[in-house]
């Protein structure tokens, strides 16, 4: 009887267990090789902090690995910004692009890459809550990342 080689995979519980900062950022880097993963995560999470309720942000943070949670801290650029204000897609993409010093037309790709890594760390229930609070124009990108749809070009 031949022994099968067991592959090492990251376990996931949706409670911030099974990965760490390094592997989380490697997952983002795999999706976004042209961007610094920590900067992309910071920009996206900072943007999300303006769209989601404080309660949901707290729940989301609790499901991330402990050494990733600080990436959800409001970045210095947006401290004091109003939470929950209506923002349109173009303004949101421009905010992310400015944060990353990148082109706004590439921001859907950045969102997808970070969302894909983030989705592996939260329960389906939490993901549905996030999706319900996102503007319609962003829900499709969140859902595509959840379903493992190929990243946009």
N, C-alpha and C positions, 0 to 999 in steps of 0.2 A: 504494500500500500504506500503510495507516494504521499509525502507530506506537502501540503500546500503552504505557500508562503503567505503569511498574513500581512496585509498592507496596513500601515499606520495611518489612521485618519483622526481628525479632530472630533472629539465627542461634542455633543451639543445638548444642552438642557433648556435653553431659553432663559437661563438664570445667570448668565455671565460666566458659565463654567465651560471649560473645554477648549479655550483659546486664551491667548494673551495678547498684549499689545503688538508684539513682533509678528505673530501669525495673522492677526487682524489686518495690520498694515501691509503684510505680504499679499493678502487676499485682494486688498485695494490696488496694490501695485500691479498685480497680475491683470487687472481690468484696465488700469490706467498707467501704462508704462511711461507715458510722456509727462507725467505729473509727479510731484513729491506727494506720496501717499498721506503723510501726516497733515500737510497743508490742504489737500483736497478734502480730507475728513473734517478738518477744522472749519473750512469754508461751508461745506454742506450742513454740518451740524449747527453751525452758527445761523445759517439761513433757516434751518428747521426750527430753531429756537424762537424765531419770530412768527412762525406759522402755527405751532402747536401750543396747547394749553400748558401751564406750569405743571399741573397734575400729571398729564401724560408725559411730559419731558422727564419728570421725576421717575415715573414707572419705567420709561424707556432706559434711563440711566441705570436703574437698578438691575436691569437684565444684561447689561454689558459687563464684560470682565472688569475687575477692579482697576486694573492699570490702563484701561481704555476710557474709563468714565471722565477723566479730566479733559478729554477731547470735546466733551459736551459743555464745558464751561464757556460762558459767553466770551467771545474774543474781545480784546481791548477796542477794536474798531467799532463794535456795536453795543458796547455797554451803555445802558440807559435808553436804548432804542425801544420804541413802543412795541409791545407784544400783541400779536393778534390783529394787527392792522391789515386791511385789505391791500394786497400788492398784486400787480399783474405779472404775467410771465416775463415780459421783457425787462421790467424793473428787477425782478428776482434774479434772472440770468445775468443782468448787468452787475448786480451786487456781488454775485458769486465770481464773475469774471474779474471785477476789480479786486476782490479779495485774493484771487490767484494770479493776478496780472496776466490774464489770458483772454482769448477771444470769446465773446458771448455765445457765438454759434456752437462752441464746443461744450457748453455747460450741460446739455442733456446727457452727453457721454459721461461727464464727471459725476452727475447725479446718479446715473445708472450704476456706475462702478462702485460708488460709496453705498448706495442703497443695497446692492447685491451682497456686499460684505455685512452690512448692518442687518439685513434680513436673516442671515444665518445665525444671528445672535439673539433674536427675539422670538417669542412664541407666536404662533399663528393668531391667537387672540389679540396680542399686543400689536401685531402688524395690521390687523383689521382696524383697530382703534386709530393707529397712525393714519392709515388710508382715509378713514372717515373724516379726519380733521384737515387733510390736505386740500388745497384748491383743486377743482376738477382738472385743470390743465397739468397738474403734477401727479394726480392719481395714476395715470397710465404708466408713467415712468416707474413709480413705486411698484405697481402690479407687474410690470414686465420684469423687474429685478427679482420679484418673488417667484415668478414662474420660470425663471432661468432663461428667458428669452435672450437671444444674442444681443450684445450691446449695440447701440446705434452708431452709425458712422457719420 
